Amino acid sequence: MKEKMQTFGKAMLVPISLVAIGGLLLGLGGAFTNQATISAFGIKWSNYTGSFIYNFFDVLKALGNSIFSNLSILYAVGVTFSLAKHEKGWAAFSAVVAFLAMHATISTLLLAKGYTPNMADVEGMIKSGIKPIIAAKRAALFTNELGFFTYRTGVFGGIVIGLAVSWVHNHFYKTKLPTAMAFFSGTRTVPILSLLAGSAFGFLFYFIWPTIGSLFTNFSVMVSKIGLIGTFLYRLVYESLIPFGLHPLLSLPMRWTALGGSMLVDGKLVVGNAAIQLAQLASPSPGKLLVKAYMGETGVINFAIFPAIALAMYKTALPKNKEKIAGLLIPTIVSTTLFGITEPILFTFLFIAPWMYWIVYAPIAGLAAVACEFFKISIYEGNIKDWIPFLLRPEKLYVLPYLWIMPIFFALTYILFKYFILKFDIKTPGREEDENTVKLYSKEEYQKKQEAMDNKKIITISKTASSGESSLADKIIKGLGGKENIEDLDNCISRLRVVVKDPKKVVSDDIWKKEIEALGVVHMGKGIQIVYGANVAAIAVDVREKLGDY
């Protein structure tokens, strides 16, 4: 079950790379097609509109919108592609077929029932005399998806189609038919079955989606009603899921479905807190970004809490080890602030003193979320990479409270971590007498530490082969027990995510760190997550090329 949850979490991350570039395009395009921004540069707006530069940035804005307007089908294809074990191209094609079939079925049934596309138009319903609140709730159920008037199933519908089609594909892509129908055998069977499956889900969603949609809306209303307590609990639960790699199961639905709330932006209903913020970024209106989006605290975590933890580690290190520990921590913090990669430090203290993660760090992160919402911080995400497009629209941001929130949380975190490290003599990097133990721990070591020690192996991977030095990809494959032991291999933003047939054939955590360059490893049954940081995508490509059939 653990490895299945890990694989599912990994699959939901597939479209994230497009989301990141889409946000950048939307931000740049929205900024430089906005009259206030252009006027601030001293350029006359009437001369600017219609120019090549204006049209160029308008195209960038359209490209960004094309991604966020079609996240549901991107998730359908991405999840299917990720979960398909073989013939991934056919699987992705079948996902498109099923997605279209589902919405074609829903649309036909809605029109037959007497519903019309006008029901997706909030402003139209208000003009016809319907109260704004009722109009917004009705419109929240409907949308236009690739030309179909249909239910607003959003990313949730895409994920359901992705799971269904990947199951169909993995079970039927080798189907053999009688000679007369042999042309439709094998992979060609899958799109046909997916067409039927998509239509079946269309019938299902037609009957159950009004109830599900109402539940989503009511949940977001409930979270809003319990106010700051709900904000604290959300961040606490989110941080608690990170060690297991399951945090996308919580964050993605909140960001891209009605679970994260809904809002009218320029007359168009947008669902999901991240989607709302990105729509607001592209809007020409000067209004601030959505506050209750669980984003503001990410900046505090990356720019205050983790640097404070790093400083506490440095200050409590033995004098002879301080130079070495500084060399480890400084690049890590730079990576955290630039790209939001926190794992090296996070899993170091999670491995050494896990109680500090649950009792100290996670509650501090929850309090940071409360502080940011209380002081109405308006910003998207929490690292420089994601801030760039938003900084071009400063009128939409409100970050002044960072000036006192960040120092307060930096001081609080530093004091608490330094106190507990010294009080309980926690052996953070640099506090061991042996200089060779100065290192940051990985996710792998944390999880492995929780398991019984009787399965530990001393398997050595030779650093050289008879023909020369082994590549990192070769070492990874060998460390996983060889090609024949690898059932599935993929990657997310910073980790290789692997499912193996026999976990006992996988080398020890110590070898992963010392010989295979891993920053950390997490074990979840047959599922293994190997942390390599920002370079993981290139590493995954090399490993797949060595494996041949991925």
C-alpha positions as CSV (number, residue, x, y, z in Angstrom):
1,M,0.0,0.0,0.0
2,K,2.8,2.4,0.8
3,E,4.5,2.0,-2.5
4,K,1.1,2.5,-4.3
5,M,0.6,5.7,-2.4
6,Q,4.1,6.8,-3.3
7,T,3.5,6.0,-6.9
8,F,0.2,7.9,-6.9
9,G,1.8,10.9,-5.3
10,K,4.6,10.9,-7.9
11,A,2.1,10.7,-10.8
12,M,0.3,13.8,-9.6
13,L,3.5,15.7,-9.8
14,V,4.1,15.1,-13.5
15,P,2.4,18.3,-14.8
16,I,4.1,20.5,-12.2
17,S,7.0,21.3,-14.5
18,L,4.5,22.8,-16.9
19,V,2.8,24.7,-14.1
20,A,6.1,26.3,-13.1
21,I,6.9,27.6,-16.6
22,G,3.2,28.5,-17.2
23,G,3.3,30.7,-14.1
24,L,6.4,32.4,-15.4
25,L,4.9,33.1,-18.8
26,L,1.6,34.3,-17.3
27,G,3.4,36.6,-14.9
28,L,5.7,38.1,-17.6
29,G,2.8,38.4,-20.1
30,G,0.4,39.8,-17.5
31,A,2.9,42.4,-16.3
32,F,3.9,43.8,-19.7
33,T,0.4,43.9,-21.1
34,N,-0.8,45.9,-18.0
35,Q,-1.3,49.6,-18.4
36,A,-0.1,50.4,-14.8
37,T,3.2,48.5,-15.3
38,I,3.9,50.1,-18.7
39,S,3.0,53.6,-17.5
40,A,5.4,53.2,-14.6
41,F,8.2,52.8,-17.2
42,G,7.2,56.2,-18.6
43,I,5.8,54.6,-21.8
44,K,2.6,56.1,-23.3
45,W,0.0,53.3,-23.3
46,S,-1.7,54.3,-26.5
47,N,1.6,54.0,-28.4
48,Y,2.5,50.7,-26.7
49,T,-0.7,48.7,-27.4
50,G,-0.6,47.0,-30.8
51,S,3.2,47.2,-30.9
52,F,5.4,44.1,-31.6
53,I,6.5,44.1,-27.9
54,Y,2.9,44.3,-26.6
55,N,1.9,41.4,-28.9
56,F,4.9,39.4,-27.9
57,F,4.0,39.6,-24.2
58,D,0.3,39.0,-25.0
59,V,1.4,35.7,-26.7
60,L,3.3,34.8,-23.5
61,K,0.2,35.5,-21.5
62,A,-1.9,33.3,-23.8
63,L,0.7,30.5,-23.5
64,G,0.5,30.6,-19.8
65,N,-3.3,30.7,-19.9
66,S,-3.3,27.7,-22.2
67,I,-1.7,25.6,-19.5
68,F,-3.9,26.7,-16.6
69,S,-7.1,26.5,-18.7
70,N,-6.3,22.8,-19.5
71,L,-4.9,21.4,-16.3
72,S,-7.6,18.7,-16.2
73,I,-6.6,17.1,-19.4
74,L,-2.9,17.6,-18.6
75,Y,-3.4,15.7,-15.4
76,A,-5.3,13.0,-17.2
77,V,-2.4,12.5,-19.6
78,G,0.3,13.0,-17.0
79,V,-1.1,10.5,-14.5
80,T,-1.7,7.9,-17.2
81,F,1.8,8.3,-18.6
82,S,3.4,8.1,-15.2
83,L,1.5,5.0,-14.1
84,A,1.7,3.1,-17.3
85,K,4.4,0.4,-17.1
86,H,5.0,0.0,-20.8
87,E,4.0,1.6,-24.1
88,K,3.5,4.9,-22.4
89,G,2.7,6.8,-25.6
90,W,-0.3,4.6,-26.3
91,A,-1.4,5.1,-22.7
92,A,-1.2,8.9,-23.0
93,F,-3.2,8.8,-26.3
94,S,-5.8,6.7,-24.6
95,A,-6.1,9.1,-21.8
96,V,-7.1,11.9,-24.2
97,V,-9.7,9.6,-25.8
98,A,-11.2,8.8,-22.4
99,F,-11.2,12.4,-21.3
100,L,-13.0,13.5,-24.4
101,A,-15.5,10.6,-24.1
102,M,-16.3,11.5,-20.5
103,H,-17.1,15.1,-21.1
104,A,-18.9,14.4,-24.4
105,T,-21.2,12.0,-22.4
106,I,-21.7,14.5,-19.6
107,S,-22.5,17.3,-22.1
108,T,-25.0,15.3,-24.0
109,L,-26.8,14.3,-20.8
110,L,-26.9,17.9,-19.5
111,L,-28.3,19.3,-22.7
112,A,-30.9,16.5,-22.8
113,K,-31.9,17.5,-19.3
114,G,-32.5,21.1,-20.4
115,Y,-29.3,22.6,-18.9
116,T,-27.7,25.3,-21.1
117,P,-24.2,26.8,-21.4
118,N,-25.6,30.0,-19.8
119,M,-25.5,28.2,-16.5
120,A,-21.7,28.5,-16.5
121,D,-22.0,32.3,-16.9
122,V,-22.2,34.0,-13.5
123,E,-22.7,37.5,-14.8
124,G,-25.4,36.3,-17.2
125,M,-27.4,34.7,-14.3
126,I,-27.0,37.8,-12.1
127,K,-28.4,40.0,-15.0
128,S,-31.3,37.6,-15.3
129,G,-32.3,38.3,-11.6
130,I,-30.6,35.4,-9.8
131,K,-28.8,36.4,-6.5
132,P,-25.0,36.6,-6.8
133,I,-24.3,33.9,-4.2
134,I,-26.8,31.5,-5.8
135,A,-25.4,32.3,-9.3
136,A,-21.8,31.6,-8.1
137,K,-22.8,28.3,-6.5
138,R,-24.6,27.2,-9.6
139,A,-21.8,28.2,-11.9
140,A,-19.3,26.4,-9.8
141,L,-20.8,23.1,-11.0
142,F,-20.4,23.9,-14.8
143,T,-17.8,24.9,-17.2
144,N,-16.7,24.6,-20.9
145,E,-14.1,21.9,-21.3
146,L,-12.5,21.7,-24.8
147,G,-15.7,22.9,-26.4
148,F,-18.0,20.7,-24.2
149,F,-20.6,22.3,-21.8
150,T,-20.0,20.0,-18.9
151,Y,-19.5,19.6,-15.1
152,R,-16.5,21.4,-13.6
153,T,-14.6,18.2,-12.6
154,G,-11.3,20.0,-13.0
155,V,-8.1,18.3,-11.9
156,F,-10.1,15.7,-9.9
157,G,-11.8,14.5,-13.1
158,G,-8.4,14.4,-14.9
159,I,-6.9,12.3,-12.1
160,V,-9.8,9.9,-12.1
161,I,-9.4,9.4,-15.9
162,G,-5.7,9.0,-15.5
163,L,-6.1,6.3,-12.8
164,A,-8.7,4.4,-14.8
165,V,-6.9,4.5,-18.2
166,S,-3.6,3.5,-16.6
167,W,-5.3,0.5,-15.1
168,V,-7.0,-0.4,-18.4
169,H,-3.7,0.0,-20.2
170,N,-1.6,-2.1,-17.8
171,H,-4.1,-4.9,-18.0
172,F,-5.0,-5.0,-21.7
173,Y,-2.1,-3.6,-23.8
174,K,-1.1,-7.2,-24.7
175,T,-4.6,-8.3,-25.6
176,K,-4.7,-10.8,-28.5
177,L,-7.8,-10.9,-30.7
178,P,-9.0,-13.4,-33.3
179,T,-7.3,-13.2,-36.7
180,A,-10.2,-11.3,-38.3
181,M,-9.8,-8.5,-35.7
182,A,-6.0,-8.8,-35.3
183,F,-5.5,-5.2,-36.4
184,F,-7.1,-4.1,-33.1
185,S,-5.0,-6.3,-30.9
186,G,-2.4,-5.2,-28.4
187,T,-2.0,-1.5,-27.8
188,R,-4.8,-0.7,-30.2
189,T,-7.2,-2.3,-27.9
190,V,-6.5,0.2,-25.2
191,P,-7.9,3.4,-26.9
192,I,-11.1,1.5,-27.7
193,L,-11.6,0.3,-24.1
194,S,-10.7,3.8,-22.9
195,L,-13.4,5.3,-25.0
196,L,-15.9,3.0,-23.3
197,A,-14.4,3.6,-19.9
198,G,-14.5,7.4,-20.4
199,S,-18.1,7.3,-21.4
200,A,-18.9,5.1,-18.4
201,F,-17.3,7.7,-16.1
202,G,-19.3,10.4,-17.9
203,F,-22.5,8.6,-16.9
204,L,-21.2,8.2,-13.3
205,F,-20.1,11.8,-13.0
206,Y,-23.4,13.1,-14.4
207,F,-25.3,11.6,-11.5
208,I,-22.8,12.0,-8.6
209,W,-20.9,15.2,-9.4
210,P,-23.5,17.7,-8.1
211,T,-23.1,16.0,-4.7
212,I,-19.3,15.9,-4.9
213,G,-19.1,19.5,-6.1
214,S,-21.2,20.6,-3.2
215,L,-19.0,18.7,-0.8
216,F,-15.9,20.5,-2.2
217,T,-17.6,23.9,-1.9
218,N,-18.8,23.2,1.7
219,F,-15.3,22.0,2.7
220,S,-13.7,25.2,1.6
221,V,-16.4,27.2,3.3
222,M,-15.8,25.2,6.5
223,V,-12.0,25.8,6.4
224,S,-12.7,29.5,6.0
225,K,-15.2,29.5,8.9
226,I,-12.7,28.0,11.4
227,G,-10.3,30.7,10.3
228,L,-6.8,30.6,11.6
229,I,-7.2,27.3,13.3
230,G,-7.9,25.7,9.9
231,T,-4.8,27.4,8.5
232,F,-2.6,26.1,11.3
233,L,-4.0,22.5,10.9
234,Y,-3.5,22.6,7.1
235,R,0.1,23.5,7.4
236,L,0.7,21.1,10.3
237,V,-0.8,18.2,8.3
238,Y,1.0,19.2,5.1
239,E,4.4,19.3,6.9
240,S,3.6,15.9,8.6
241,L,3.1,14.3,5.2
242,I,6.4,15.5,3.7
243,P,8.7,12.8,5.2
244,F,6.5,10.2,3.5
245,G,6.4,12.0,0.1
246,L,2.6,12.2,0.4
247,H,2.1,16.0,0.7
248,P,1.0,16.3,-3.0
249,L,-2.2,14.4,-2.0
250,L,-3.1,17.4,0.2
251,S,-1.7,20.3,-1.7
252,L,-2.7,19.6,-5.3
253,P,-6.4,19.3,-4.7
254,M,-6.4,22.5,-2.6
255,R,-4.5,24.3,-5.4
256,W,-6.4,23.2,-8.5
257,T,-9.9,22.1,-7.4
258,A,-12.9,23.6,-5.6
259,L,-11.4,22.3,-2.4
260,G,-9.2,25.4,-2.4
261,G,-12.2,27.7,-2.9
262,S,-13.6,29.6,-5.8
263,M,-13.6,33.2,-6.9
264,L,-14.8,35.4,-9.8
265,V,-11.8,36.9,-11.6
266,D,-12.6,39.3,-14.4
267,G,-16.1,37.7,-14.6
268,K,-14.7,34.2,-14.9
269,L,-15.1,31.6,-12.1
270,V,-11.8,30.2,-11.1
271,V,-11.4,27.3,-8.6
272,G,-8.4,26.3,-6.5
273,N,-6.2,28.7,-4.5
274,A,-3.2,28.6,-6.8
275,A,-5.3,28.9,-9.9
276,I,-7.1,31.9,-8.3
277,Q,-3.8,33.6,-7.6
278,L,-2.4,33.0,-11.1
279,A,-5.7,34.3,-12.6
280,Q,-5.4,37.4,-10.4
281,L,-1.8,37.9,-11.6
282,A,-2.9,37.9,-15.2
283,S,-5.8,40.2,-14.5
284,P,-5.4,43.9,-15.5
285,S,-7.2,45.0,-12.2
286,P,-4.9,46.2,-9.4
287,G,-6.5,44.0,-6.7
288,K,-4.3,42.1,-4.3
289,L,-3.7,38.3,-4.6
290,L,-5.8,35.9,-2.6
291,V,-4.6,35.8,1.0
292,K,-6.0,32.4,2.2
293,A,-3.9,30.5,-0.3
294,Y,-1.5,28.8,2.1
295,M,1.4,30.4,0.2
296,G,2.7,33.3,2.4
297,E,4.2,31.0,5.0
298,T,6.4,29.3,2.4
299,G,8.5,32.4,2.1
300,V,8.9,32.5,5.9
301,I,9.9,28.8,5.9
302,N,12.5,29.2,3.1
303,F,13.9,32.6,4.1
304,A,13.7,32.5,7.9
305,I,13.0,29.0,9.4
306,F,15.4,26.9,7.4
307,P,18.3,29.5,7.5
308,A,17.7,29.7,11.3
309,I,18.0,25.9,11.6
310,A,21.2,26.0,9.5
311,L,22.6,28.7,11.7
312,A,21.8,26.7,14.9
313,M,23.6,23.7,13.4
314,Y,26.6,25.9,12.6
315,K,26.8,27.6,16.0
316,T,26.6,24.3,17.9
317,A,29.2,22.6,15.7
318,L,32.6,21.9,17.2
319,P,35.1,24.7,16.4
320,K,37.3,22.4,14.3
321,N,34.3,21.4,12.1
322,K,32.7,24.8,11.6
323,E,34.4,25.5,8.3
324,K,33.4,22.2,6.9
325,I,29.8,22.5,8.1
326,A,29.6,26.0,6.6
327,G,30.6,24.6,3.3
328,L,27.7,22.2,3.5
329,L,25.0,24.5,4.8
330,I,25.6,27.7,2.7
331,P,24.9,26.0,-0.7
332,T,21.9,24.3,0.8
333,I,20.4,27.5,2.0
334,V,21.1,29.2,-1.4
335,S,19.2,26.3,-3.0
336,T,16.3,26.7,-0.5
337,T,15.9,30.4,-1.2
338,L,16.3,30.2,-4.9
339,F,14.4,27.1,-5.7
340,G,12.6,26.0,-2.5
341,I,14.6,22.7,-2.1
342,T,14.6,22.1,1.7
343,E,15.3,18.3,1.9
344,P,19.0,18.2,2.8
345,I,18.4,20.1,6.1
346,L,14.9,18.8,6.7
347,F,15.9,15.2,6.6
348,T,19.1,15.8,8.5
349,F,17.3,16.7,11.7
350,L,14.5,14.3,10.9
351,F,17.0,11.5,10.9
352,I,19.0,12.6,13.9
353,A,16.1,13.8,16.2
354,P,12.7,13.1,14.6
355,W,10.8,14.4,17.6
356,M,12.2,17.9,16.7
357,Y,10.5,17.7,13.4
358,W,7.1,16.8,14.8
359,I,7.2,18.8,18.0
360,V,9.3,21.9,17.1
361,Y,9.5,22.4,13.3
362,A,6.0,21.5,12.1
363,P,4.2,23.6,14.7
364,I,6.5,26.6,14.0
365,A,5.6,26.2,10.3
366,G,1.9,26.1,11.3
367,L,2.3,29.3,13.3
368,A,4.1,31.0,10.4
369,A,1.0,30.2,8.3
370,V,-1.2,31.7,10.9
371,A,0.9,34.9,11.1
372,C,1.0,35.3,7.4
373,E,-2.8,35.0,7.1
374,F,-3.4,37.2,10.1
375,F,-1.3,40.0,8.6
376,K,-2.8,39.4,5.1
377,I,0.4,38.5,3.3
378,S,-0.4,38.3,-0.5
379,I,2.2,36.4,-2.5
380,Y,2.6,33.2,-4.5
381,E,4.9,30.5,-3.3
382,G,8.1,31.2,-1.3
383,N,11.3,31.2,-3.4
384,I,12.9,33.6,-5.8
385,K,12.3,31.4,-8.9
386,D,8.5,31.6,-8.3
387,W,8.5,35.2,-7.2
388,I,10.1,36.7,-10.4
389,P,6.8,37.1,-12.4
390,F,4.9,38.4,-9.4
391,L,7.5,41.0,-8.5
392,L,6.7,42.6,-11.8
393,R,3.2,43.3,-10.5
394,P,4.0,44.8,-7.1
395,E,0.6,46.4,-6.8
396,K,-0.9,42.9,-6.4
397,L,1.4,41.9,-3.6
398,Y,1.4,42.7,0.1
399,V,4.6,41.6,1.8
400,L,5.4,44.4,4.2
401,P,4.6,42.2,7.3
402,Y,7.5,40.0,6.2
403,L,9.8,42.7,7.7
404,W,8.8,41.7,11.2
405,I,7.4,38.2,10.6
406,M,10.7,36.8,9.2
407,P,13.0,38.2,11.9
408,I,10.6,36.9,14.6
409,F,10.4,33.4,13.2
410,F,14.1,33.4,12.5
411,A,14.9,34.2,16.1
412,L,12.3,31.8,17.5
413,T,13.5,28.9,15.4
414,Y,17.2,29.6,16.1
415,I,16.7,29.9,19.8
416,L,14.6,26.7,20.0
417,F,16.8,24.6,17.8
418,K,20.0,25.8,19.5
419,Y,18.5,25.1,22.9
420,F,17.4,21.6,22.1
421,I,20.6,20.7,20.3
422,L,22.7,21.7,23.3
423,K,20.2,20.5,26.0
424,F,19.9,17.0,24.6
425,D,23.3,16.8,23.0
426,I,21.8,16.1,19.6
427,K,24.6,15.1,17.1
428,T,23.8,17.5,14.3
429,P,26.4,17.8,11.6
430,G,29.7,19.0,13.0
431,R,29.1,17.9,16.6
432,E,30.8,14.5,16.2
433,E,34.5,14.3,17.1
434,D,35.2,12.4,13.9
435,E,35.5,15.0,11.2
436,N,34.4,12.4,8.6
437,T,30.9,12.3,10.1
438,V,30.3,15.9,9.1
439,K,27.5,15.4,6.5
440,L,23.8,16.2,5.9
441,Y,21.5,13.2,6.2
442,S,19.0,12.0,3.7
443,K,15.4,10.9,3.6
444,E,16.6,7.4,2.9
445,E,18.6,7.2,6.2
446,Y,15.6,8.5,8.2
447,Q,13.3,5.8,7.0
448,K,15.9,3.0,7.1
449,K,16.6,3.9,10.7
450,Q,13.0,3.0,11.6
451,E,13.3,-0.5,10.2
452,A,14.7,-3.6,11.8
453,M,18.5,-3.8,11.4
454,D,18.6,-7.5,10.6
455,N,18.2,-6.8,6.9
456,K,21.2,-4.6,6.7
457,K,23.6,-5.6,4.0
458,I,27.2,-4.7,3.4
459,I,27.1,-4.7,-0.4
460,T,29.9,-2.9,-2.0
461,I,29.5,-1.2,-5.3
462,S,32.8,-1.0,-7.1
463,K,33.7,2.5,-8.2
464,T,35.5,1.2,-11.2
465,A,34.7,-1.3,-13.8
466,S,37.1,-3.2,-15.9
467,S,36.6,-0.7,-18.8
468,G,36.8,2.4,-16.6
469,E,34.8,4.3,-14.1
470,S,31.1,3.3,-13.7
471,S,28.6,6.0,-14.4
472,L,26.2,7.3,-11.8
473,A,23.3,5.6,-13.7
474,D,25.1,2.3,-13.6
475,K,25.7,2.6,-9.8
476,I,22.0,3.5,-9.2
477,I,20.8,0.5,-11.2
478,K,23.2,-1.8,-9.4
479,G,22.3,-0.3,-6.0
480,L,18.6,-1.0,-6.7
481,G,19.5,-4.7,-7.2
482,G,20.0,-4.7,-10.9
483,K,17.7,-4.1,-13.9
484,E,15.7,-7.2,-13.2
485,N,14.8,-5.9,-9.7
486,I,13.4,-2.6,-10.9
487,E,9.6,-2.7,-11.5
488,D,9.0,1.0,-12.1
489,L,11.2,4.1,-12.1
490,D,10.3,7.8,-12.3
491,N,11.2,11.1,-10.7
492,C,9.5,14.1,-9.1
493,I,11.2,17.5,-8.5
494,S,14.1,16.3,-6.4
495,R,13.8,12.5,-6.0
496,L,14.0,9.3,-8.0
497,R,10.9,7.3,-7.1
498,V,11.4,3.6,-7.7
499,V,9.3,0.5,-7.1
500,V,11.5,-2.7,-6.7
501,K,10.5,-6.3,-6.7
502,D,12.6,-7.3,-3.8
503,P,13.7,-4.5,-1.3
504,K,16.3,-6.9,0.2
505,K,18.4,-6.6,-2.9
506,V,18.7,-2.8,-2.5
507,V,22.0,-1.7,-1.0
508,S,22.3,0.0,2.4
509,D,21.7,3.7,3.0
510,D,25.3,4.2,3.8
511,I,26.4,3.0,0.4
512,W,23.8,5.2,-1.3
513,K,25.3,8.3,0.4
514,K,29.0,7.4,0.2
515,E,29.2,5.7,-3.2
516,I,26.1,6.7,-5.2
517,E,26.0,10.4,-4.4
518,A,22.5,10.4,-2.9
519,L,21.5,13.2,-0.5
520,G,19.0,10.9,1.2
521,V,16.8,7.8,0.8
522,V,13.3,7.0,2.0
523,H,12.0,3.4,2.2
524,M,8.2,2.6,1.9
525,G,7.8,-1.1,1.5
526,K,8.8,-1.8,-2.1
527,G,8.8,1.9,-2.9
528,I,12.1,3.8,-2.6
529,Q,12.7,7.5,-2.9
530,I,16.3,8.5,-3.6
531,V,17.0,12.2,-3.1
532,Y,19.3,13.9,-5.6
533,G,18.1,17.4,-5.6
534,A,17.6,19.7,-8.6
535,N,19.7,17.5,-10.9
536,V,17.3,14.5,-10.5
537,A,15.6,14.9,-13.9
538,A,18.9,14.5,-15.8
539,I,19.9,11.6,-13.6
540,A,16.5,9.9,-14.3
541,V,17.0,10.2,-18.0
542,D,20.4,8.6,-17.8
543,V,19.0,5.7,-15.7
544,R,16.1,5.1,-18.1
545,E,18.5,5.0,-21.1
546,K,20.6,2.4,-19.3
547,L,17.4,0.4,-18.5
548,G,16.4,0.6,-22.1
549,D,12.6,0.0,-21.8
550,Y,11.5,3.1,-19.9
